Structures are given as structure tokens and as C-alpha cells.
Amino acid sequence: MSADPPCRAGTPRRGKTTPPPGLPAAGAIEVRRSARRRRTVSAYREGDRTIVLIPARMSEAEERRWVTVMLDKPAARESRHPLGDAELAERAERLSARFLDGRARPASVRWVTHQNTRWGSCAPAEGSIRLSHRLRGMPEYVVDYVLLHELAHLLVPGHGPDFWRLLEACPRTERARGCLEGVAAAGRLPQGPDARGE
């Protein structure tokens, strides 16, 4: 079996598992079985939990083995890309320079833990951008897309044609949106980077 990126969430059937010895206590891990998932296994972080996605037909022994294998993957991604608020602000500056001619200049960019119904938010009047902690551990291109999406709101507040034109040059836009939609569908969350109804 191969491991998918953390965003291929499918249509899971939720269930909990008791982790093998030496792993976090039950509740920190949630196994979601999907009848549509045939061979692949994936894992991602959702708040303080690790979600492991497996095929519905998998035996309990296989489930325990794959939970052990997959549990370290989100943590490893996070440790490779430990973006703090300062790094996030630097990343926003680079994205603005590259895709928006440096015109989007946020006063502050930071992670927040209370933003559970949207991926990111922007207050153009204050020049502040906030990204949900749920993005930590997701692929870099997904974080870049959400960050660029919010940067674009500093220039165009709504989601009209002018707004989407600003994002045309962003690489992997459709893939990033698909990733977020998959995770949102799995967790029944809004599908866009923010909850403004794209």
C-alpha cells in the first residue's frame, strides 16, 4: 500500500481505535474507514488529533499496523516545516512580491487556534491575516494558496472576477482547492479558504 497526501479524505466512516503501546492515548487518534478507499492509507492532523484514513475492508490487525506507520507522518511534516508567526509573515511577504507585485502588505500575519470554521481570514481595514492552525502539517502549496488568497483580499475584498484574476498565477491552485475541499468534506467544514462563500 502507498500513502496518499494528507488531503485525500474521501468519504470516511468515523471510528476510534486504541493505539499500540507507546503511542498517544485513545482520542488523540481517530481512524476513519471508507468503502470508497481501496488500497491507500493516509494521515493528517485535525487540531490535537491525528486522523488516519483507511479502506473499510481492512482488518483490525492491519489497522493497528497502519496506525503505527502513519502516526508519525504528520508530526514529521510539521517538524520539517515548523512555520511560526515570523516565518509565516516572511512567507506572506515573498508571496506578495512574487504574485501580487508586492502590493499586498499585511500589518500582521499569524496562526490562530480559535478559527475552526474557516482556513484563513483577512481584515483589510486592519491589514491583518489569520490562518487556522488546522493548516499546519498540510502540504506547503496548500498553505501558500490560503495565504495568497488572504493577501489578495487586502487588494480586493470580495470574490469577484478581479479577485480571482489575482490568483491566476498561483501554482497548483486547483490542486490546493481540491485538497481543502476533501478535508472539509471529511470534517464537514466550509470548503473555501474562508467562509465568505466563494
VMD Tcl script that draws the C-alpha trace (Angstrom):
set ca {
  {0.00 0.00 0.00}
  {1.13 3.52 -0.71}
  {0.50 6.60 1.40}
  {-1.56 9.46 -0.05}
  {-1.03 13.15 0.67}
  {-2.95 14.19 3.79}
  {-5.72 15.77 1.77}
  {-7.31 12.74 0.11}
  {-10.02 12.39 2.66}
  {-12.66 10.51 0.68}
  {-15.99 9.95 2.41}
  {-14.98 8.41 5.71}
  {-16.95 6.39 8.18}
  {-15.73 7.54 11.58}
  {-14.39 5.23 14.22}
  {-11.91 5.25 17.06}
  {-9.05 2.91 17.75}
  {-6.86 2.06 20.71}
  {-3.29 2.91 19.75}
  {-0.46 0.42 20.00}
  {1.81 0.61 23.09}
  {3.97 3.73 23.16}
  {1.55 5.82 21.07}
  {-0.73 8.62 22.33}
  {-3.86 7.75 24.30}
  {-7.14 6.92 22.56}
  {-8.94 10.08 21.44}
  {-5.70 11.56 20.11}
  {-6.09 9.21 17.13}
  {-9.21 8.78 15.05}
  {-9.43 6.09 12.38}
  {-11.88 6.77 9.57}
  {-12.85 3.86 7.32}
  {-14.10 4.45 3.80}
  {-15.77 1.99 1.44}
  {-14.55 4.11 -1.48}
  {-10.91 3.86 -0.37}
  {-9.50 0.66 -1.89}
  {-5.74 0.49 -1.18}
  {-4.38 3.75 0.13}
  {-3.83 4.87 3.70}
  {-3.22 8.48 4.72}
  {-2.98 10.60 7.85}
  {-3.27 14.28 8.73}
  {-3.67 16.49 11.79}
  {-7.02 17.95 12.82}
  {-6.49 20.14 15.85}
  {-4.81 18.00 18.50}
  {-5.90 14.72 16.89}
  {-4.32 12.60 14.17}
  {-6.84 11.35 11.59}
  {-5.89 8.09 9.86}
  {-7.88 7.23 6.72}
  {-8.06 3.54 5.77}
  {-10.09 1.24 3.49}
  {-13.26 -0.14 5.14}
  {-12.26 -3.74 4.37}
  {-9.00 -3.54 6.34}
  {-8.66 -5.99 9.25}
  {-8.08 -4.81 12.83}
  {-4.50 -6.13 12.73}
  {-3.80 -4.18 9.51}
  {-5.45 -1.12 11.04}
  {-3.16 -1.26 14.09}
  {-0.10 -1.71 11.88}
  {-1.02 1.22 9.62}
  {-1.90 3.49 12.55}
  {1.62 2.82 13.88}
  {3.17 3.57 10.47}
  {1.07 6.66 9.71}
  {1.04 8.28 13.14}
  {4.50 9.78 12.74}
  {3.92 11.19 9.25}
  {2.03 14.39 10.19}
  {4.48 15.05 13.03}
  {7.40 14.59 10.65}
  {5.87 17.05 8.16}
  {5.33 19.58 10.93}
  {8.88 19.26 12.20}
  {10.28 19.72 8.67}
  {8.18 22.86 8.16}
  {7.80 24.46 11.60}
  {6.37 27.78 10.45}
  {5.99 30.19 13.33}
  {4.29 33.57 13.05}
  {7.53 35.30 11.98}
  {8.15 32.73 9.22}
  {4.52 32.98 8.14}
  {4.85 36.78 7.81}
  {8.05 36.35 5.76}
  {6.29 33.83 3.55}
  {3.41 36.27 3.02}
  {5.90 38.97 2.00}
  {7.56 36.63 -0.53}
  {4.20 35.55 -1.98}
  {3.05 39.15 -2.29}
  {6.28 40.10 -4.08}
  {6.10 37.12 -6.43}
  {2.41 37.09 -7.36}
  {0.97 40.49 -6.38}
  {3.87 42.82 -7.29}
  {4.38 43.46 -3.57}
  {1.13 45.44 -3.37}
  {-0.40 43.35 -0.55}
  {1.30 44.46 2.66}
  {-0.32 42.97 5.75}
  {0.27 44.66 9.10}
  {0.26 41.24 10.79}
  {0.13 37.58 9.80}
  {-0.22 34.83 12.38}
  {-1.59 31.40 13.24}
  {-4.72 31.17 15.39}
  {-6.28 28.20 17.17}
  {-9.84 29.51 17.52}
  {-10.56 29.59 13.77}
  {-12.28 26.24 13.27}
  {-14.85 27.11 10.60}
  {-12.54 28.71 8.06}
  {-8.99 28.15 6.80}
  {-8.00 31.79 6.82}
  {-9.35 35.26 7.37}
  {-8.42 38.79 6.41}
  {-9.42 42.13 7.92}
  {-8.47 44.59 5.16}
  {-9.16 47.66 7.33}
  {-6.65 46.43 9.91}
  {-4.34 44.73 7.43}
  {-4.41 41.53 9.48}
  {-4.33 37.96 8.18}
  {-5.04 34.91 10.33}
  {-4.52 31.28 9.29}
  {-6.13 28.36 11.08}
  {-3.81 26.04 12.98}
  {-5.57 23.21 11.09}
  {-3.35 24.07 8.09}
  {-0.20 23.11 9.97}
  {1.19 19.90 8.53}
  {-0.65 20.29 5.21}
  {1.45 20.48 2.04}
  {3.29 23.78 1.54}
  {1.40 24.58 -1.67}
  {-1.89 24.44 0.30}
  {-0.62 26.86 2.96}
  {0.72 29.12 0.19}
  {-2.63 29.10 -1.59}
  {-4.59 30.05 1.54}
  {-2.05 32.72 2.43}
  {-2.11 34.17 -1.09}
  {-5.93 34.03 -1.05}
  {-5.97 36.17 2.08}
  {-3.28 38.51 0.71}
  {-5.46 39.06 -2.36}
  {-8.29 40.16 -0.04}
  {-6.11 43.08 1.06}
  {-6.44 44.31 -2.53}
  {-9.92 43.08 -3.45}
  {-12.37 42.37 -0.59}
  {-14.88 40.14 -2.40}
  {-14.66 37.03 -4.60}
  {-15.48 38.65 -7.94}
  {-13.58 38.28 -11.23}
  {-10.94 40.85 -10.20}
  {-10.16 38.81 -7.09}
  {-9.76 35.52 -8.99}
  {-7.56 37.18 -11.62}
  {-5.08 37.97 -8.85}
  {-4.77 34.25 -8.08}
  {-4.38 33.02 -11.67}
  {-0.58 32.89 -11.47}
  {-0.53 30.90 -8.25}
  {0.76 27.37 -8.98}
  {-1.32 24.33 -8.01}
  {-4.39 26.45 -7.24}
  {-6.88 23.80 -8.31}
  {-4.95 21.07 -6.50}
  {-4.85 23.15 -3.29}
  {-8.57 23.89 -3.51}
  {-9.27 20.19 -4.09}
  {-7.20 19.31 -1.05}
  {-9.10 21.76 1.16}
  {-12.44 20.58 -0.21}
  {-11.51 16.97 0.56}
  {-10.50 17.77 4.13}
  {-13.60 19.97 4.54}
  {-15.87 17.20 3.26}
  {-14.31 14.74 5.68}
  {-14.80 17.07 8.61}
  {-17.98 18.76 7.34}
  {-16.25 22.15 7.31}
  {-16.67 25.04 4.85}
  {-14.94 24.30 1.55}
  {-13.09 27.52 0.79}
  {-10.13 29.19 2.46}
  {-12.61 31.40 4.25}
  {-16.32 31.24 4.93}
  {-17.36 34.06 2.63}
  {-18.99 31.75 0.08}
  {-16.62 31.57 -2.86}
}
mol new
graphics top color blue
foreach p $ca { graphics top sphere $p radius 0.5 }
foreach p [lrange $ca 0 end-1] q [lrange $ca 1 end] { graphics top cylinder $p $q radius 0.2 }
display resetview
